[in-house]
Each structure stands twice: as C-alpha cells, then as structure tokens.
Amino acid sequence: MIELITGEKGTGKTKMLMAKAGKDSRMTGAHILYLDINSKHADELDELVRLVNISEYRIRTADMLIGFLYGIISQNPDIDRIFMDNFTALSGAGDLKAAEELIRQISEISDQFDIDFVIGLSQPREALSSYLNDMVSISL
C-alpha cells in the first residue's frame, strides 16, 4: 500500500510523517525505516524508527532509488513500512509526472514484498492525478 501525505512546502508534512512513523512503530511493533535527504530530524524521530540519510549514498535518479530500495529490502526482510520524506528531492523526480511514474514502481515493490510506503509529497492535492489522489491520506 502507498499512502501520500501532500501539501505545499512548509505545511507540516515532515512533522506529520515523523509522528505517524513513531505512532505506527509503538502501536503495532512494525519495523520502520524513515528515508530522508539529511539527518536534521534524527533527534525528533521515535527511537524505534530507523533513519536512513540517503544523501550519504549519492542517489541522484529514480532508478538509483529503486535499486536502493531493493537493496534495503533484500538485507532487511523484516521491514513493514518505509517512510519517505522530501520525496521529490529524495527521488530525483523533477516533476509531478516523473514522481507519479516512480510511485507506480514503488507500488509494485510494495505489492511484491508486502511493505507499506508513506510518502511526503510537496504538491497540493488539486495538482495530483486521480491515480495519486486515491492514495492521499492527509492533505495539508
């Protein structure tokens, strides 16, 4: 399953993602990874959530991100959920069309490995296609 948290930059998506990751981990015991482009929120994340600063791995394109996800999953078969903050910067998807194609690929990974993805997308809900709109759980 893919869940989107959408809104313009500065509307509180990161705080919402971090709170949801912590709550999900404590309430369900889920094994959660939180992917971000930096480590500046490391102290704010619940201690049960594992932060991965993907800038350390020099991911520049959507294809590199997909390969990175497969690598993480192959080495961590107990992962239940992956949170992705700053999705556009994280993925190298420069526009909404590229982001949608990448989310389609992530959806296939989600189905294949039974891993939920929660993605912070800096777009207003009105700008999204019907495909992406169906995945929005929170719009800020």
N, C-alpha and C positions, 0 to 999 in steps of 0.2 A: 504494500500500500504506500502511496505517496500522499503526503499531506503538505499543503502550502500555507505559509503564513506570509501574507502580502501587505504591502503598504509602501508609501514613499520613504525615501531615506530620512531617518530621524524620527520615525513614528513609534519606535519601541519594539521593533521585531526582534532584536538581539535579546533584550530583557525577557520577552515572551518565550523565545526559544530556550534560553537558559533555565527559566523557571519550569517550563514543560519538561525539559530533559531531567532536571532534578526530581520533579514530582514523579515522572514515569519510572525513574530508577528506584526511588524509595517505595512507591506504591506497588510496583509489580516485580521488583527484583531483576528487571531487564538489564542486560548488558548493553551499555550505550556508549557510542563514540560521538564526539562533537567535533566536527571538522570546521576549521576557521582559517583565515588568512594570516592570523597573528595569534599571540598568546596574551593579549592585553586583558582578557576577561578570565584568565585562569583562576584567579583568586575568588571570582564570583560564582564559578561553577560548583555544583554539588561535588563533594569528594568522591562519590561513586561513579561520576561521569568522567570518562577519559577524553581529554582534549588532545587533538592532533592538529598541530600547526602545519598546514600543508605547504606553506611558503618555504619550509625547510627542505622540501622535496622537489622544488623547482617545477611545479606543474604549471604549464603555460597554455595548454589546449584542452578542449573537451575530450579528445581521445586519450590524452595522458591521464585525465581524471578518471575515465572509465577503467583504464589499466590499473590505476592506483586502487580504485575500489575493489576490483577483482583480487588484487594482491592482498589487501587488508582482509577480505572475506576468506581467502584461502588459508590465511595464517591465524584467523580468529573465528572458528566455526560457531562460537557461542554468541556472536553478536545478534542482538534482537532489533536494535534501532540505530540508525545513523542520522544525526542532526547535521545539517549543512547551513552554516551562516554565511552571509555575504556571497550568495550563490553566484552572481554574475562575475565577481572578481575571482572567486574560488575556481570557477569552471573555465574561464577564458571565453565564455559565451558572450560575445559583444553586443548582441541584440536579442530581442524577445523571441524572434523566430529560432535563432540558434539555441537559446535557453530551452525552448519547448522541445526541440529535437533531442537535446541532451536529457531532458526529463523523461522523454519516451524511452530512451536507452536505460536510464536508471530504473524506470518502471519494470522493464524486462528483468533486470538484476533482482529487483525486489520480489518479483514473482518466482524467479528461479530459485532463490535462496531463502525465501520467506523472511525477508528483512524489511522492516518499515523504514521509510525515509521521511524526515520532516525537514522541509526546505524553506529558508527565509529568502523571499524574492522581492527585490525593491522595485515593485511595479504596483500601480493602483489596480484594483480588481477589474475596473472597467476596461483596462487595456488588454486583458487576457482573452485568449480564445476560449471557446466553450469547453474544449478538452482540458485546459488548465483550470478554468473556473470550477469544474466539477471536483477538483482536488483541494480547493481553498477551504481551510477550516477556520481561519481567522483572517480578517481583513481589517487593517488599521488605517 
